[in-house]
Structure formats: structure tokens, C-alpha cells
Amino acid sequence: MSIVSVPSIPRRRVTGKITSLTTSCIFGMMLTLSLTVFDGSAYAESSQTTVIRIDDETSLEKITLPMKIPETNTFPWGTIKGKVNDPSQGYPVIIQIFKSDEAVPIHVAQVNLRGDHSFEYKFRLLSIDDGDITHFFEGDYNVKIFKVINTSRDNLNSI
């Protein structure tokens, strides 16, 4: 037979810690809620998707979407994330960011897929050094996301 011994703790001490923990949890939830509600510093609108066949096994899916980063942005990071449906294994996702009126990308990234076929890329929007704010991204942009996927067998012509 095993006996478990629990040292006695004064009741006030436990209550104080529980109250402190409860207050911390409520504050944390309010902070998280406020960040998700007011996280509108940069946003993407509707997207355009095209699929280009590479060979019988793989195709290239290209998504183009606009991104607007306001001049009043105060968040230091931006995030591009998504999921690849039926990815071809071994290929990363390529992300290109273009100024809306330019044909040459100003930022390019390569991101590996996670185990659930999702991806996420964080990039710096602004920097604050000794009180000086430097905006790296401001205004209208086009984002192109390239994903290598398995070619759908439904659209193959029979021989």
C-alpha cells in the first residue's frame, strides 16, 4: 500500500496565488483578444489562382494577391501563410513581393512546408532603432505564391 503525503499549506497563501494566477490569465486573454481584434495593420484582398502543368506528375500553382500596408502601421512584422493541397514532395513554396506598379520583385523568400502541408513566412515591416522608425514596406504590393502540386488525374485525356 502506498501513501501520498501532501504538506499542509496555509489557506491564504493558496488563495493569493490562485487570485494572482486568475488575474494573470484574464489579462493574458484580454491582451490576446485585443491583438487579434486590432491586428489590421496589413491585409490581403481577393486572390487570383492559375495552375500551369509542368509534366504528367506535377503542376505549378500560382496565387497572386494584393497586399496593402498602411502608412500608419505600427506592427514590426508581417506574415504570409497558407496551405498546399496535394503538394508534390520535396518542393518549397516560393513567395515574391512586388511593388504594385513594378515588374521586378523587391523581396523573395523560399519556405519549406510543415508536416500538415502548411507554410508561414514572417517578414519585417518596420524597424525602430534609437527612436528612429524605418518602414521597409508601405503602400500597395502584389504577392505571388508559387506551389508545386501533384497534377490532377481528373483532367488527363485518355489515350
VMD Tcl script that builds the backbone (N, CA, C; Angstrom):
set m [mol new atoms 477]
animate dup $m
set s [atomselect $m all]
$s set {name element resname resid chain x y z} {
  {N N MET 1 A 0.837 -1.162 0.000}
  {CA C MET 1 A 0.000 0.000 0.000}
  {C C MET 1 A 0.891 1.237 0.000}
  {N N SER 2 A 0.587 2.192 -0.880}
  {CA C SER 2 A 1.350 3.437 -0.971}
  {C C SER 2 A 0.600 4.546 -0.284}
  {N N ILE 3 A 1.352 5.424 0.331}
  {CA C ILE 3 A 0.754 6.568 0.987}
  {C C ILE 3 A 1.343 7.821 0.363}
  {N N VAL 4 A 0.482 8.744 0.006}
  {CA C VAL 4 A 0.918 10.013 -0.566}
  {C C VAL 4 A 0.721 11.071 0.495}
  {N N SER 5 A 1.758 11.798 0.760}
  {CA C SER 5 A 1.687 12.841 1.776}
  {C C SER 5 A 1.775 14.199 1.108}
  {N N VAL 6 A 0.838 15.060 1.459}
  {CA C VAL 6 A 0.824 16.412 0.918}
  {C C VAL 6 A 1.045 17.363 2.075}
  {N N PRO 7 A 2.082 18.211 1.991}
  {CA C PRO 7 A 2.303 19.143 3.091}
  {C C PRO 7 A 1.151 20.139 3.186}
  {N N SER 8 A 0.846 20.522 4.379}
  {CA C SER 8 A -0.242 21.483 4.549}
  {C C SER 8 A 0.251 22.880 4.201}
  {N N ILE 9 A -0.586 23.607 3.478}
  {CA C ILE 9 A -0.259 24.964 3.035}
  {C C ILE 9 A -1.299 25.877 3.627}
  {N N PRO 10 A -0.870 26.990 4.204}
  {CA C PRO 10 A -1.870 27.914 4.749}
  {C C PRO 10 A -2.872 28.343 3.680}
  {N N ARG 11 A -4.127 28.435 4.031}
  {CA C ARG 11 A -5.219 28.742 3.100}
  {C C ARG 11 A -5.030 30.090 2.405}
  {N N ARG 12 A -4.585 31.103 3.081}
  {CA C ARG 12 A -4.408 32.421 2.489}
  {C C ARG 12 A -3.395 32.396 1.353}
  {N N ARG 13 A -2.332 31.685 1.532}
  {CA C ARG 13 A -1.291 31.620 0.515}
  {C C ARG 13 A -1.821 31.014 -0.785}
  {N N VAL 14 A -2.579 29.942 -0.690}
  {CA C VAL 14 A -3.160 29.306 -1.867}
  {C C VAL 14 A -4.137 30.255 -2.547}
  {N N THR 15 A -5.000 30.898 -1.787}
  {CA C THR 15 A -5.977 31.824 -2.331}
  {C C THR 15 A -5.287 32.982 -3.051}
  {N N GLY 16 A -4.232 33.515 -2.448}
  {CA C GLY 16 A -3.494 34.614 -3.071}
  {C C GLY 16 A -2.878 34.194 -4.393}
  {N N LYS 17 A -2.309 32.989 -4.451}
  {CA C LYS 17 A -1.709 32.518 -5.692}
  {C C LYS 17 A -2.768 32.259 -6.752}
  {N N ILE 18 A -3.906 31.702 -6.324}
  {CA C ILE 18 A -4.985 31.445 -7.279}
  {C C ILE 18 A -5.525 32.761 -7.824}
  {N N THR 19 A -5.713 33.748 -6.950}
  {CA C THR 19 A -6.192 35.050 -7.400}
  {C C THR 19 A -5.200 35.686 -8.352}
  {N N SER 20 A -3.920 35.589 -8.025}
  {CA C SER 20 A -2.881 36.147 -8.890}
  {C C SER 20 A -2.855 35.427 -10.233}
  {N N LEU 21 A -2.983 34.103 -10.213}
  {CA C LEU 21 A -2.993 33.321 -11.446}
  {C C LEU 21 A -4.226 33.657 -12.277}
  {N N THR 22 A -5.366 33.774 -11.627}
  {CA C THR 22 A -6.603 34.129 -12.330}
  {C C THR 22 A -6.480 35.503 -12.985}
  {N N THR 23 A -5.932 36.460 -12.244}
  {CA C THR 23 A -5.749 37.809 -12.786}
  {C C THR 23 A -4.802 37.780 -13.988}
  {N N SER 24 A -3.725 37.021 -13.877}
  {CA C SER 24 A -2.773 36.902 -14.992}
  {C C SER 24 A -3.429 36.275 -16.214}
  {N N CYS 25 A -4.221 35.236 -16.004}
  {CA C CYS 25 A -4.902 34.577 -17.128}
  {C C CYS 25 A -5.887 35.524 -17.809}
  {N N ILE 26 A -6.668 36.253 -17.005}
  {CA C ILE 26 A -7.635 37.196 -17.582}
  {C C ILE 26 A -6.911 38.280 -18.364}
  {N N PHE 27 A -5.817 38.824 -17.809}
  {CA C PHE 27 A -5.041 39.847 -18.516}
  {C C PHE 27 A -4.482 39.283 -19.822}
  {N N GLY 28 A -3.958 38.053 -19.775}
  {CA C GLY 28 A -3.408 37.422 -20.980}
  {C C GLY 28 A -4.471 37.220 -22.049}
  {N N MET 29 A -5.663 36.791 -21.645}
  {CA C MET 29 A -6.744 36.598 -22.609}
  {C C MET 29 A -7.170 37.925 -23.226}
  {N N MET 30 A -7.232 38.980 -22.410}
  {CA C MET 30 A -7.624 40.292 -22.937}
  {C C MET 30 A -6.570 40.814 -23.913}
  {N N LEU 31 A -5.292 40.616 -23.595}
  {CA C LEU 31 A -4.220 41.053 -24.481}
  {C C LEU 31 A -4.275 40.297 -25.801}
  {N N THR 32 A -4.460 38.977 -25.720}
  {CA C THR 32 A -4.557 38.173 -26.939}
  {C C THR 32 A -5.746 38.600 -27.774}
  {N N LEU 33 A -6.894 38.807 -27.152}
  {CA C LEU 33 A -8.088 39.236 -27.865}
  {C C LEU 33 A -7.868 40.599 -28.517}
  {N N SER 34 A -7.237 41.516 -27.791}
  {CA C SER 34 A -7.025 42.848 -28.359}
  {C C SER 34 A -6.068 42.793 -29.537}
  {N N LEU 35 A -5.071 41.920 -29.499}
  {CA C LEU 35 A -4.146 41.811 -30.628}
  {C C LEU 35 A -4.827 41.208 -31.847}
  {N N THR 36 A -5.716 40.224 -31.633}
  {CA C THR 36 A -6.392 39.625 -32.775}
  {C C THR 36 A -7.461 40.545 -33.342}
  {N N VAL 37 A -8.128 41.320 -32.489}
  {CA C VAL 37 A -9.160 42.235 -32.963}
  {C C VAL 37 A -8.550 43.399 -33.724}
  {N N PHE 38 A -7.440 43.943 -33.248}
  {CA C PHE 38 A -6.851 45.128 -33.839}
  {C C PHE 38 A -5.676 44.833 -34.758}
  {N N ASP 39 A -5.451 43.573 -35.113}
  {CA C ASP 39 A -4.333 43.228 -35.983}
  {C C ASP 39 A -4.726 43.460 -37.434}
  {N N GLY 40 A -4.962 44.718 -37.814}
  {CA C GLY 40 A -5.359 45.052 -39.163}
  {C C GLY 40 A -4.325 45.912 -39.843}
  {N N SER 41 A -3.069 45.776 -39.452}
  {CA C SER 41 A -2.038 46.653 -39.987}
  {C C SER 41 A -1.766 46.377 -41.463}
  {N N ALA 42 A -1.826 45.148 -41.872}
  {CA C ALA 42 A -1.614 44.787 -43.268}
  {C C ALA 42 A -2.634 43.711 -43.609}
  {N N TYR 43 A -3.175 43.779 -44.785}
  {CA C TYR 43 A -4.184 42.789 -45.126}
  {C C TYR 43 A -4.118 42.481 -46.616}
  {N N ALA 44 A -4.655 41.316 -46.963}
  {CA C ALA 44 A -4.719 40.905 -48.357}
  {C C ALA 44 A -6.177 40.826 -48.769}
  {N N GLU 45 A -6.434 41.171 -50.007}
  {CA C GLU 45 A -7.800 41.125 -50.518}
  {C C GLU 45 A -7.981 39.841 -51.324}
  {N N SER 46 A -8.836 39.863 -52.321}
  {CA C SER 46 A -9.121 38.681 -53.118}
  {C C SER 46 A -7.884 38.242 -53.904}
  {N N SER 47 A -7.850 36.962 -54.230}
  {CA C SER 47 A -6.688 36.416 -54.921}
  {C C SER 47 A -7.062 35.864 -56.288}
  {N N GLN 48 A -6.031 35.643 -57.097}
  {CA C GLN 48 A -6.193 35.067 -58.428}
  {C C GLN 48 A -5.285 33.844 -58.485}
  {N N THR 49 A -5.835 32.688 -58.862}
  {CA C THR 49 A -5.071 31.442 -58.889}
  {C C THR 49 A -5.019 30.889 -60.309}
  {N N THR 50 A -3.808 30.487 -60.739}
  {CA C THR 50 A -3.633 29.800 -62.023}
  {C C THR 50 A -2.798 28.553 -61.781}
  {N N VAL 51 A -3.051 27.515 -62.576}
  {CA C VAL 51 A -2.296 26.271 -62.484}
  {C C VAL 51 A -1.656 26.017 -63.839}
  {N N ILE 52 A -0.336 25.816 -63.834}
  {CA C ILE 52 A 0.433 25.563 -65.052}
  {C C ILE 52 A 0.997 24.150 -64.962}
  {N N ARG 53 A 0.689 23.339 -65.932}
  {CA C ARG 53 A 1.151 21.956 -65.949}
  {C C ARG 53 A 2.642 21.912 -66.286}
  {N N ILE 54 A 3.424 21.238 -65.445}
  {CA C ILE 54 A 4.861 21.076 -65.698}
  {C C ILE 54 A 5.096 19.787 -66.473}
  {N N ASP 55 A 4.535 18.696 -65.996}
  {CA C ASP 55 A 4.613 17.393 -66.668}
  {C C ASP 55 A 3.404 16.568 -66.226}
  {N N ASP 56 A 3.418 15.260 -66.525}
  {CA C ASP 56 A 2.281 14.408 -66.162}
  {C C ASP 56 A 2.106 14.267 -64.655}
  {N N GLU 57 A 3.177 14.473 -63.902}
  {CA C GLU 57 A 3.137 14.265 -62.456}
  {C C GLU 57 A 2.923 15.541 -61.645}
  {N N THR 58 A 3.453 16.673 -62.121}
  {CA C THR 58 A 3.433 17.893 -61.310}
  {C C THR 58 A 2.898 19.091 -62.076}
  {N N SER 59 A 2.364 20.024 -61.304}
  {CA C SER 59 A 1.877 21.295 -61.836}
  {C C SER 59 A 2.341 22.408 -60.902}
  {N N LEU 60 A 2.380 23.621 -61.426}
  {CA C LEU 60 A 2.755 24.786 -60.635}
  {C C LEU 60 A 1.507 25.616 -60.396}
  {N N GLU 61 A 1.159 25.799 -59.135}
  {CA C GLU 61 A 0.019 26.629 -58.766}
  {C C GLU 61 A 0.547 28.004 -58.380}
  {N N LYS 62 A 0.034 29.041 -59.039}
  {CA C LYS 62 A 0.458 30.409 -58.752}
  {C C LYS 62 A -0.729 31.194 -58.235}
  {N N ILE 63 A -0.547 31.783 -57.059}
  {CA C ILE 63 A -1.573 32.619 -56.465}
  {C C ILE 63 A -1.038 34.044 -56.442}
  {N N THR 64 A -1.815 34.975 -56.970}
  {CA C THR 64 A -1.456 36.386 -56.941}
  {C C THR 64 A -2.509 37.113 -56.124}
  {N N LEU 65 A -2.042 37.885 -55.142}
  {CA C LEU 65 A -2.986 38.632 -54.322}
  {C C LEU 65 A -2.404 39.988 -53.959}
  {N N PRO 66 A -3.275 40.983 -53.834}
  {CA C PRO 66 A -2.810 42.311 -53.438}
  {C C PRO 66 A -2.591 42.378 -51.929}
  {N N MET 67 A -1.659 43.208 -51.509}
  {CA C MET 67 A -1.389 43.423 -50.090}
  {C C MET 67 A -1.230 44.925 -49.872}
  {N N LYS 68 A -1.898 45.444 -48.873}
  {CA C LYS 68 A -1.817 46.877 -48.560}
  {C C LYS 68 A -1.279 47.032 -47.147}
  {N N ILE 69 A -0.218 47.824 -47.007}
  {CA C ILE 69 A 0.359 48.115 -45.704}
  {C C ILE 69 A 0.250 49.619 -45.495}
  {N N PRO 70 A -0.617 50.050 -44.569}
  {CA C PRO 70 A -0.859 51.478 -44.372}
  {C C PRO 70 A 0.366 52.229 -43.853}
  {N N GLU 71 A 0.417 53.514 -44.128}
  {CA C GLU 71 A 1.500 54.359 -43.634}
  {C C GLU 71 A 1.476 54.450 -42.112}
  {N N THR 72 A 0.314 54.233 -41.526}
  {CA C THR 72 A 0.161 54.318 -40.073}
  {C C THR 72 A 0.473 53.002 -39.365}
  {N N ASN 73 A 0.995 52.021 -40.081}
  {CA C ASN 73 A 1.309 50.721 -39.495}
  {C C ASN 73 A 2.288 50.868 -38.331}
  {N N THR 74 A 2.001 50.186 -37.214}
  {CA C THR 74 A 2.896 50.198 -36.059}
  {C C THR 74 A 3.427 48.809 -35.725}
  {N N PHE 75 A 2.984 47.783 -36.452}
  {CA C PHE 75 A 3.440 46.425 -36.199}
  {C C PHE 75 A 4.757 46.169 -36.922}
  {N N PRO 76 A 5.743 45.555 -36.249}
  {CA C PRO 76 A 7.047 45.350 -36.878}
  {C C PRO 76 A 7.101 44.177 -37.854}
  {N N TRP 77 A 6.179 43.231 -37.762}
  {CA C TRP 77 A 6.232 42.024 -38.599}
  {C C TRP 77 A 4.966 41.852 -39.419}
  {N N GLY 78 A 5.127 41.273 -40.605}
  {CA C GLY 78 A 4.017 40.841 -41.442}
  {C C GLY 78 A 4.138 39.343 -41.629}
  {N N THR 79 A 3.056 38.682 -41.953}
  {CA C THR 79 A 3.064 37.229 -42.118}
  {C C THR 79 A 2.294 36.837 -43.366}
  {N N ILE 80 A 2.881 35.922 -44.129}
  {CA C ILE 80 A 2.196 35.302 -45.263}
  {C C ILE 80 A 2.127 33.829 -44.927}
  {N N LYS 81 A 0.901 33.297 -44.891}
  {CA C LYS 81 A 0.767 31.889 -44.560}
  {C C LYS 81 A -0.332 31.255 -45.383}
  {N N GLY 82 A -0.269 29.951 -45.488}
  {CA C GLY 82 A -1.271 29.238 -46.261}
  {C C GLY 82 A -1.054 27.747 -46.164}
  {N N LYS 83 A -1.723 27.028 -47.041}
  {CA C LYS 83 A -1.649 25.572 -47.059}
  {C C LYS 83 A -1.600 25.110 -48.508}
  {N N VAL 84 A -0.885 24.030 -48.749}
  {CA C VAL 84 A -0.780 23.467 -50.090}
  {C C VAL 84 A -1.615 22.191 -50.122}
  {N N ASN 85 A -2.615 22.180 -50.997}
  {CA C ASN 85 A -3.422 20.978 -51.164}
  {C C ASN 85 A -2.719 20.051 -52.150}
  {N N ASP 86 A -2.495 18.812 -51.744}
  {CA C ASP 86 A -1.850 17.775 -52.552}
  {C C ASP 86 A -0.482 18.231 -53.075}
  {N N PRO 87 A 0.445 18.559 -52.165}
  {CA C PRO 87 A 1.760 19.040 -52.614}
  {C C PRO 87 A 2.608 17.925 -53.197}
  {N N SER 88 A 3.447 18.277 -54.147}
  {CA C SER 88 A 4.447 17.354 -54.665}
  {C C SER 88 A 5.626 17.427 -53.703}
  {N N GLN 89 A 6.036 16.306 -53.144}
  {CA C GLN 89 A 7.043 16.280 -52.078}
  {C C GLN 89 A 8.399 16.800 -52.542}
  {N N GLY 90 A 9.064 17.512 -51.643}
  {CA C GLY 90 A 10.421 17.972 -51.895}
  {C C GLY 90 A 10.527 19.359 -52.505}
  {N N TYR 91 A 9.409 20.026 -52.699}
  {CA C TYR 91 A 9.434 21.361 -53.301}
  {C C TYR 91 A 9.006 22.410 -52.276}
  {N N PRO 92 A 9.792 23.474 -52.120}
  {CA C PRO 92 A 9.396 24.547 -51.206}
  {C C PRO 92 A 8.369 25.468 -51.853}
  {N N VAL 93 A 7.803 26.336 -51.064}
  {CA C VAL 93 A 6.912 27.382 -51.554}
  {C C VAL 93 A 7.778 28.618 -51.816}
  {N N ILE 94 A 7.576 29.262 -52.952}
  {CA C ILE 94 A 8.303 30.474 -53.301}
  {C C ILE 94 A 7.344 31.654 -53.166}
  {N N ILE 95 A 7.786 32.695 -52.465}
  {CA C ILE 95 A 6.985 33.896 -52.263}
  {C C ILE 95 A 7.734 35.079 -52.847}
  {N N GLN 96 A 7.048 35.844 -53.704}
  {CA C GLN 96 A 7.634 37.049 -54.289}
  {C C GLN 96 A 6.727 38.231 -53.956}
  {N N ILE 97 A 7.338 39.334 -53.520}
  {CA C ILE 97 A 6.585 40.545 -53.208}
  {C C ILE 97 A 7.014 41.627 -54.196}
  {N N PHE 98 A 6.032 42.202 -54.882}
  {CA C PHE 98 A 6.258 43.234 -55.892}
  {C C PHE 98 A 5.616 44.537 -55.435}
  {N N LYS 99 A 6.259 45.664 -55.677}
  {CA C LYS 99 A 5.582 46.952 -55.555}
  {C C LYS 99 A 4.487 46.909 -56.616}
  {N N SER 100 A 3.303 47.417 -56.353}
  {CA C SER 100 A 2.145 47.207 -57.231}
  {C C SER 100 A 2.358 47.663 -58.674}
  {N N ASP 101 A 3.231 48.620 -58.916}
  {CA C ASP 101 A 3.429 49.122 -60.278}
  {C C ASP 101 A 4.742 48.659 -60.901}
  {N N GLU 102 A 5.417 47.662 -60.309}
  {CA C GLU 102 A 6.706 47.203 -60.820}
  {C C GLU 102 A 6.641 45.739 -61.243}
  {N N ALA 103 A 7.528 45.361 -62.171}
  {CA C ALA 103 A 7.555 44.003 -62.691}
  {C C ALA 103 A 8.647 43.148 -62.045}
  {N N VAL 104 A 9.557 43.761 -61.304}
  {CA C VAL 104 A 10.649 43.043 -60.665}
  {C C VAL 104 A 10.360 42.950 -59.163}
  {N N PRO 105 A 10.477 41.746 -58.589}
  {CA C PRO 105 A 10.168 41.627 -57.159}
  {C C PRO 105 A 11.169 42.400 -56.302}
  {N N ILE 106 A 10.668 42.960 -55.196}
  {CA C ILE 106 A 11.547 43.668 -54.271}
  {C C ILE 106 A 11.932 42.775 -53.090}
  {N N HIS 107 A 11.239 41.626 -52.955}
  {CA C HIS 107 A 11.534 40.688 -51.868}
  {C C HIS 107 A 11.148 39.288 -52.329}
  {N N VAL 108 A 12.026 38.312 -52.085}
  {CA C VAL 108 A 11.778 36.926 -52.486}
  {C C VAL 108 A 12.118 36.025 -51.305}
  {N N ALA 109 A 11.292 34.997 -51.080}
  {CA C ALA 109 A 11.537 34.053 -49.990}
  {C C ALA 109 A 11.219 32.637 -50.447}
  {N N GLN 110 A 11.897 31.689 -49.834}
  {CA C GLN 110 A 11.652 30.267 -50.068}
  {C C GLN 110 A 11.323 29.652 -48.718}
  {N N VAL 111 A 10.174 28.962 -48.623}
  {CA C VAL 111 A 9.684 28.433 -47.351}
  {C C VAL 111 A 9.379 26.952 -47.502}
  {N N ASN 112 A 9.874 26.150 -46.576}
  {CA C ASN 112 A 9.560 24.718 -46.580}
  {C C ASN 112 A 8.187 24.477 -45.985}
  {N N LEU 113 A 7.566 23.389 -46.413}
  {CA C LEU 113 A 6.260 23.004 -45.889}
  {C C LEU 113 A 6.405 22.337 -44.533}
  {N N ARG 114 A 5.416 22.529 -43.685}
  {CA C ARG 114 A 5.340 21.826 -42.408}
  {C C ARG 114 A 4.722 20.450 -42.656}
  {N N GLY 115 A 4.646 19.648 -41.620}
  {CA C GLY 115 A 4.088 18.302 -41.732}
  {C C GLY 115 A 2.634 18.274 -42.166}
  {N N ASP 116 A 1.871 19.339 -41.855}
  {CA C ASP 116 A 0.458 19.392 -42.232}
  {C C ASP 116 A 0.250 20.109 -43.568}
  {N N HIS 117 A 1.327 20.302 -44.351}
  {CA C HIS 117 A 1.332 20.947 -45.673}
  {C C HIS 117 A 1.054 22.445 -45.596}
  {N N SER 118 A 1.206 23.040 -44.424}
  {CA C SER 118 A 1.037 24.483 -44.305}
  {C C SER 118 A 2.409 25.160 -44.383}
  {N N PHE 119 A 2.382 26.470 -44.598}
  {CA C PHE 119 A 3.613 27.245 -44.616}
  {C C PHE 119 A 3.347 28.590 -43.968}
  {N N GLU 120 A 4.417 29.207 -43.493}
  {CA C GLU 120 A 4.311 30.525 -42.885}
  {C C GLU 120 A 5.628 31.248 -43.090}
  {N N TYR 121 A 5.530 32.502 -43.516}
  {CA C TYR 121 A 6.719 33.326 -43.714}
  {C C TYR 121 A 6.500 34.664 -43.032}
  {N N LYS 122 A 7.383 35.012 -42.116}
  {CA C LYS 122 A 7.312 36.303 -41.430}
  {C C LYS 122 A 8.379 37.214 -42.015}
  {N N PHE 123 A 8.001 38.463 -42.238}
  {CA C PHE 123 A 8.948 39.426 -42.795}
  {C C PHE 123 A 8.821 40.744 -42.053}
  {N N ARG 124 A 9.904 41.475 -42.046}
  {CA C ARG 124 A 9.998 42.714 -41.284}
  {C C ARG 124 A 9.294 43.844 -42.024}
  {N N LEU 125 A 8.356 44.516 -41.349}
  {CA C LEU 125 A 7.658 45.660 -41.918}
  {C C LEU 125 A 8.328 46.971 -41.539}
  {N N LEU 126 A 8.789 47.031 -40.291}
  {CA C LEU 126 A 9.460 48.246 -39.851}
  {C C LEU 126 A 10.455 47.915 -38.760}
  {N N SER 127 A 11.370 48.856 -38.521}
  {CA C SER 127 A 12.391 48.704 -37.502}
  {C C SER 127 A 12.469 49.992 -36.692}
  {N N ILE 128 A 12.711 49.842 -35.410}
  {CA C ILE 128 A 12.874 51.014 -34.544}
  {C C ILE 128 A 14.252 50.918 -33.895}
  {N N ASP 129 A 15.140 51.853 -34.239}
  {CA C ASP 129 A 16.485 51.899 -33.686}
  {C C ASP 129 A 16.711 53.266 -33.062}
  {N N ASP 130 A 16.916 53.282 -31.767}
  {CA C ASP 130 A 17.133 54.524 -31.026}
  {C C ASP 130 A 16.047 55.563 -31.303}
  {N N GLY 131 A 14.807 55.095 -31.411}
  {CA C GLY 131 A 13.690 56.007 -31.649}
  {C C GLY 131 A 13.439 56.335 -33.103}
  {N N ASP 132 A 14.364 55.972 -34.002}
  {CA C ASP 132 A 14.181 56.210 -35.439}
  {C C ASP 132 A 13.406 55.044 -36.046}
  {N N ILE 133 A 12.294 55.346 -36.704}
  {CA C ILE 133 A 11.463 54.311 -37.323}
  {C C ILE 133 A 11.790 54.228 -38.807}
  {N N THR 134 A 12.121 53.022 -39.261}
  {CA C THR 134 A 12.384 52.762 -40.673}
  {C C THR 134 A 11.307 51.823 -41.187}
  {N N HIS 135 A 10.521 52.264 -42.167}
  {CA C HIS 135 A 9.487 51.431 -42.781}
  {C C HIS 135 A 10.087 50.721 -43.986}
  {N N PHE 136 A 10.075 49.389 -43.947}
  {CA C PHE 136 A 10.574 48.619 -45.080}
  {C C PHE 136 A 9.484 48.408 -46.125}
  {N N PHE 137 A 8.244 48.265 -45.670}
  {CA C PHE 137 A 7.102 48.074 -46.550}
  {C C PHE 137 A 6.036 49.094 -46.180}
  {N N GLU 138 A 5.519 49.780 -47.202}
  {CA C GLU 138 A 4.483 50.778 -47.002}
  {C C GLU 138 A 3.778 50.977 -48.332}
  {N N GLY 139 A 2.470 50.855 -48.355}
  {CA C GLY 139 A 1.727 51.079 -49.582}
  {C C GLY 139 A 1.136 49.805 -50.162}
  {N N ASP 140 A 0.981 49.802 -51.497}
  {CA C ASP 140 A 0.331 48.695 -52.199}
  {C C ASP 140 A 1.361 47.766 -52.829}
  {N N TYR 141 A 1.117 46.459 -52.681}
  {CA C TYR 141 A 2.016 45.430 -53.195}
  {C C TYR 141 A 1.207 44.316 -53.839}
  {N N ASN 142 A 1.859 43.533 -54.675}
  {CA C ASN 142 A 1.319 42.287 -55.200}
  {C C ASN 142 A 2.195 41.167 -54.678}
  {N N VAL 143 A 1.570 40.130 -54.145}
  {CA C VAL 143 A 2.282 38.975 -53.622}
  {C C VAL 143 A 1.979 37.791 -54.533}
  {N N LYS 144 A 3.049 37.117 -54.994}
  {CA C LYS 144 A 2.880 35.905 -55.804}
  {C C LYS 144 A 3.430 34.735 -55.008}
  {N N ILE 145 A 2.610 33.684 -54.892}
  {CA C ILE 145 A 2.979 32.488 -54.143}
  {C C ILE 145 A 2.965 31.318 -55.128}
  {N N PHE 146 A 4.109 30.625 -55.239}
  {CA C PHE 146 A 4.249 29.505 -56.159}
  {C C PHE 146 A 4.349 28.211 -55.365}
  {N N LYS 147 A 3.474 27.227 -55.728}
  {CA C LYS 147 A 3.454 25.938 -55.046}
  {C C LYS 147 A 3.503 24.834 -56.103}
  {N N VAL 148 A 4.341 23.833 -55.900}
  {CA C VAL 148 A 4.377 22.681 -56.798}
  {C C VAL 148 A 3.432 21.638 -56.228}
  {N N ILE 149 A 2.444 21.253 -57.030}
  {CA C ILE 149 A 1.418 20.307 -56.587}
  {C C ILE 149 A 1.407 19.106 -57.520}
  {N N ASN 150 A 0.774 18.026 -57.078}
  {CA C ASN 150 A 0.597 16.857 -57.942}
  {C C ASN 150 A -0.450 17.190 -58.996}
  {N N THR 151 A -0.193 16.788 -60.231}
  {CA C THR 151 A -1.139 17.036 -61.318}
  {C C THR 151 A -2.393 16.207 -61.090}
  {N N SER 152 A -3.531 16.856 -61.192}
  {CA C SER 152 A -4.803 16.182 -61.011}
  {C C SER 152 A -5.014 15.165 -62.109}
  {N N ARG 153 A -5.385 13.966 -61.756}
  {CA C ARG 153 A -5.629 12.885 -62.736}
  {C C ARG 153 A -7.000 13.028 -63.389}
  {N N ASP 154 A -7.873 13.854 -62.839}
  {CA C ASP 154 A -9.219 14.011 -63.384}
  {C C ASP 154 A -9.233 14.643 -64.751}
  {N N ASN 155 A -8.276 15.523 -65.047}
  {CA C ASN 155 A -8.279 16.274 -66.295}
  {C C ASN 155 A -7.388 15.662 -67.379}
  {N N LEU 156 A -6.797 14.495 -67.120}
  {CA C LEU 156 A -5.932 13.887 -68.117}
  {C C LEU 156 A -6.784 13.268 -69.245}
  {N N ASN 157 A -6.363 13.474 -70.468}
  {CA C ASN 157 A -7.063 12.881 -71.610}
  {C C ASN 157 A -6.683 11.420 -71.737}
  {N N SER 158 A -7.651 10.567 -72.035}
  {CA C SER 158 A -7.342 9.145 -72.220}
  {C C SER 158 A -6.760 8.945 -73.618}
  {N N ILE 159 A -5.867 7.979 -73.711}
  {CA C ILE 159 A -5.179 7.729 -74.992}
  {C C ILE 159 A -5.911 6.683 -75.789}
}
mol reanalyze $m
mol bondsrecalc $m
mol representation Tube
mol addrep $m
